[in-house]
C-alpha cells in the first residue's frame, strides 16, 4: 500500500459499509475493507476509484476476529492506530 491516507471500513461488502468505503475512496483514501462475507465485488468497485484495497474476510463478532484487520494489511507505517 502507498503512503496515502488509510481507512479501515468494516461491513464493506454491502450496504452502509460499502457506501462508506466508496466515500472514503472518493476522498483519496486507500482502504482496508473487512467483512464476514467475500469482498470480491466490493473490492473491484473500489479499485475502480483509484484506491489501493486490502480485503480482509473476518468475523468481528468473535474475540479474535479483529486481529487480521488491525494488522493493517501488512502496512508498516501510517496504518490505523489500533491497540
C-alpha positions as CSV (number, residue, x, y, z in Angstrom):
1,X,0.0,0.0,0.0
2,X,1.1,3.6,-0.6
3,X,1.7,6.3,2.0
4,X,-1.7,7.9,1.3
5,X,-4.4,8.3,3.9
6,X,-5.7,4.9,5.1
7,X,-9.2,4.0,6.3
8,X,-10.4,0.7,7.9
9,X,-14.0,0.1,6.9
10,X,-16.0,-2.8,8.4
11,X,-19.1,-4.3,6.9
12,X,-17.8,-3.2,3.5
13,X,-19.2,-6.0,1.4
14,X,-22.6,-4.2,1.0
15,X,-25.0,-1.6,2.4
16,X,-23.8,1.3,4.6
17,X,-20.3,-0.2,4.9
18,X,-19.8,-0.3,1.2
19,X,-21.1,3.2,0.8
20,X,-18.7,4.5,3.5
21,X,-15.9,2.7,1.7
22,X,-16.9,4.4,-1.6
23,X,-16.9,7.8,0.0
24,X,-13.5,7.2,1.6
25,X,-12.1,6.1,-1.8
26,X,-13.6,9.1,-3.5
27,X,-11.8,11.3,-0.8
28,X,-8.4,9.8,-1.7
29,X,-8.1,7.1,1.0
30,X,-6.5,3.7,0.5
31,X,-8.7,1.1,2.2
32,X,-8.6,-1.9,4.4
33,X,-12.1,-3.3,3.9
34,X,-13.4,-6.0,6.3
35,X,-16.5,-8.1,6.3
36,X,-17.6,-11.6,7.2
37,X,-18.6,-12.3,3.6
38,X,-16.5,-12.3,0.5
39,X,-15.4,-8.8,-0.7
40,X,-14.5,-9.6,-4.4
41,X,-17.2,-7.4,-5.9
42,X,-16.8,-4.6,-3.4
43,X,-13.0,-4.6,-3.8
44,X,-13.1,-4.3,-7.6
45,X,-15.6,-1.4,-7.4
46,X,-13.4,0.5,-5.0
47,X,-10.2,-0.2,-7.0
48,X,-12.0,1.4,-10.0
49,X,-12.0,4.7,-8.0
50,X,-8.2,4.6,-7.8
51,X,-7.7,3.3,-4.3
52,X,-5.4,0.6,-3.1
53,X,-7.5,-2.1,-1.4
54,X,-6.6,-4.7,1.2
55,X,-9.6,-7.1,1.7
56,X,-9.9,-9.0,5.0
57,X,-12.6,-11.6,5.5
58,X,-13.1,-11.7,9.3
59,X,-15.9,-12.2,11.8
60,X,-15.7,-9.2,14.1
61,X,-18.3,-10.8,16.4
62,X,-15.6,-13.1,17.8
63,X,-13.0,-12.3,20.3
64,X,-10.0,-12.5,18.0
65,X,-11.8,-11.6,14.8
66,X,-10.4,-8.1,14.5
67,X,-6.7,-9.0,14.7
68,X,-6.2,-9.6,10.9
69,X,-7.8,-6.2,10.1
70,X,-5.9,-4.4,12.9
71,X,-2.6,-5.5,11.4
72,X,-3.2,-3.0,8.6
73,X,-2.8,-5.5,5.7
74,X,1.0,-5.6,6.2
75,X,1.4,-1.8,6.1
76,X,4.1,-0.8,8.5
77,X,3.7,3.0,8.7
78,X,0.7,5.2,8.6
79,X,-1.6,2.4,9.4
80,X,-4.6,2.6,11.6
81,X,-3.9,3.2,15.3
82,X,-5.4,0.1,16.7
83,X,-4.2,-1.4,20.0
